[in-house]
Amino acid sequence: MAKKQYRVYVVELNKRVFSDNTKFRLANPQFNGVLECLYVGMTVKTAKERFEQHKTGYINKKGHKLSSNIVEKYGAYLRPSLYNHIAPMDTRAEALAMEEKLALELRRKRYAVWFN
């Protein structure tokens, strides 16, 4: 059995998320409306598979929703140019740390970013 590898990915969101979602807006006081709104996540799937799960409101076998409401409602498409340079990671902890690091880096560049 192949070893799990974790990857981070970035989804561009419709800018309506900034005006529609108070939590998103409050998390991004640096946003000036010039750059895009983004979602940063991590997965053991391909970024494309995970994005499709978000857009369809994926529910696992135990009945738990495993998709982000923000991506389900506002997700437009993947932004591989913002994450393809990041190598897959061997542990979930590494991927979670990289997810946060990338999200904060993008915020410093004045994107509006949501991550878990």
N, C-alpha and C positions, 0 to 999 in steps of 0.2 A: 504494500500500500504506500502510495506517495505521501511524503511528509507535507503537512499543511504549510502554505506560505501566505503571509498576510501582505496586503497591498493597500496603499492609500489612494484615493481618487478624489477628483474635484468635479462638481456639477455646477454649471451656470444656472442661476435662478432668474426667473422673470423679475424685473425690478419692482413690480407691484408688491412683492413680499415686504419691501421696506416700508411702504405706506400701510399695508394691510395688517402686518404682524408687529404688535407692540414689543414683544420680547426680542424679536430680531432687530428692530430699530434701536432698542435700549442697549443691546449688545454691541452696537456698532456706531458709537458717537463720532468716530473719526471719519465716517463716510460722507463724501461731499457730492455724491451723485454722478461723478464722472466715470469711474470704473464700474465693474459689474458686481452683482450680488452672487455669492458663491456658497456652496455647501461642501464641506470636507468630511470624508468618511473613510472607513477602513473595512476590508473584506477579505475573505479567503477565496472568493469567486473572482471572475474577471470583472473589471469595472463595468463593462457593458451588461453582464448578467445582473450585477447588483443594481445598476441604474434601472433596468427593466423591472426588478422586484419593487423598487421604490415607486415607480410609476403605476404599478398594478395593485399597490397596497398589500404586498405579500404577507400572508399569514402562515406560520409554520404548522407542523403536524399537531403541536400541542395547543393550537388556537391562539398563539401570541402574535401580535402584529409586529413584524420586523422591518417595517419601512418607516421612513421619516415622513411625517405629514407635510413638512415644508417642501421636500423633494416631490412628493406625490402631487401636491397642488401647484407648485411653482417651478419644478425642474424643467429645464429646456433641453440641455444636452451636456455631454461630458466635455471637459476641458483638458485633454491629455497633455497639452503643452505645459500645464502647471504641475503635473505629477509624474510624467514619464521618466524623468531623471532620477526618481527615487527607487532604489532597488527593493525587491520583495524582502520581507523580514520573516524570521523564524518563529517569533513569539507574538502573542496578542499584546503583551505589555509593550514591546518595542513598537508595534503598529499604533497603539493608542498614544504613545509618546510622540511618534512622528506625526500623527493626525493633528495633535494639539500644536506641535512646533510649526507645521505647515500653515495651519489656520492662523496662528498669531503672526507669522511672517507675512501672510497675505493681507492681514489687517494693517500691519505696519506700512504696507504699500498702498493703503487706502481703499482696498476692496472691502465690501461688507461681507462678513463671513459668519456662517453658522456651523458649529460642530458639536458633538456630544461629549 
